[in-house]
């Protein structure tokens, strides 16, 4: 399941870089690092993997609020919700 999440996330991020606006490219690039850290902390056998990922990423983005301007944080949060929706569909 972790491999599938990584694959889908990488596909989504590639789409953002190739087709997205400057804001979408920024937000997806910012998410990429946080997502990699989050995925590295999760166990393959863990039940509710997507829920655990969503919770961990939510915490990471809450912590990031001190690093980003409010407008940029909104872009990143919106990008995360789009990616999470894509992951939940598969």
C-alpha positions as CSV (number, residue, x, y, z in Angstrom):
1,X,0.0,0.0,0.0
2,X,2.8,2.4,0.8
3,X,4.3,1.8,-2.7
4,X,0.9,2.5,-4.3
5,X,0.5,5.8,-2.3
6,X,4.0,6.9,-3.3
7,X,3.4,6.0,-7.0
8,X,0.0,7.9,-7.1
9,X,1.5,10.9,-5.2
10,X,4.4,11.1,-7.7
11,X,2.1,10.9,-10.6
12,X,-0.1,13.7,-9.2
13,X,3.0,15.8,-8.5
14,X,4.3,15.3,-12.0
15,X,0.9,16.4,-13.4
16,X,1.1,19.5,-11.2
17,X,4.6,20.4,-12.5
18,X,3.6,19.7,-16.1
19,X,0.2,21.2,-16.2
20,X,-0.3,23.3,-13.0
21,X,-0.1,27.0,-12.4
22,X,2.9,28.5,-10.6
23,X,1.0,28.2,-7.3
24,X,0.2,24.6,-7.9
25,X,3.8,23.8,-8.7
26,X,4.9,25.6,-5.5
27,X,2.3,23.8,-3.4
28,X,3.0,20.3,-4.8
29,X,6.8,20.8,-4.4
30,X,6.4,21.9,-0.8
31,X,4.1,18.9,-0.1
32,X,6.6,16.5,-1.7
33,X,9.1,16.8,1.2
34,X,6.6,16.6,3.9
35,X,4.9,13.6,2.3
36,X,8.2,11.8,2.0
37,X,8.9,12.3,5.7
38,X,5.4,11.3,6.6
39,X,5.5,8.1,4.5
40,X,8.9,7.1,6.0
41,X,7.3,7.0,9.5
42,X,4.4,4.8,8.6
43,X,4.4,1.0,8.7
44,X,3.3,-1.1,5.8
45,X,1.3,-3.4,7.9
46,X,-0.5,-0.6,9.7
47,X,-4.3,-0.7,9.4
48,X,-5.9,2.6,8.3
49,X,-2.7,3.7,6.5
50,X,-4.5,6.5,4.6
51,X,-6.0,7.8,7.8
52,X,-2.7,7.7,9.6
53,X,-1.1,9.5,6.6
54,X,-3.8,12.2,6.7
55,X,-3.4,12.7,10.4
56,X,0.4,12.9,10.2
57,X,0.3,15.3,7.2
58,X,-2.3,17.5,9.0
59,X,0.1,17.8,11.9
60,X,3.0,18.6,9.6
61,X,1.1,21.3,7.8
62,X,-0.1,22.7,11.1
63,X,3.6,23.0,12.1
64,X,4.4,24.5,8.7
65,X,2.1,27.4,9.4
66,X,5.0,29.3,11.0
67,X,7.1,28.8,7.8
68,X,4.7,29.9,5.2
69,X,2.7,33.1,4.5
70,X,-1.1,32.5,5.1
71,X,-1.7,32.5,1.3
72,X,1.0,30.0,0.7
73,X,-0.2,27.7,3.5
74,X,-3.7,27.9,2.0
75,X,-2.3,26.8,-1.4
76,X,-0.4,23.9,0.2
77,X,-3.4,22.7,2.3
78,X,-5.6,22.8,-0.8
79,X,-3.0,20.8,-2.8
80,X,-2.9,18.3,0.0
81,X,-6.7,17.9,0.0
82,X,-6.5,17.3,-3.8
83,X,-3.8,14.7,-3.4
84,X,-5.6,13.0,-0.5
85,X,-8.8,12.8,-2.6
86,X,-6.8,11.2,-5.4
87,X,-5.2,8.7,-3.0
88,X,-8.6,7.8,-1.5
89,X,-10.1,7.1,-4.9
90,X,-7.5,4.3,-5.6
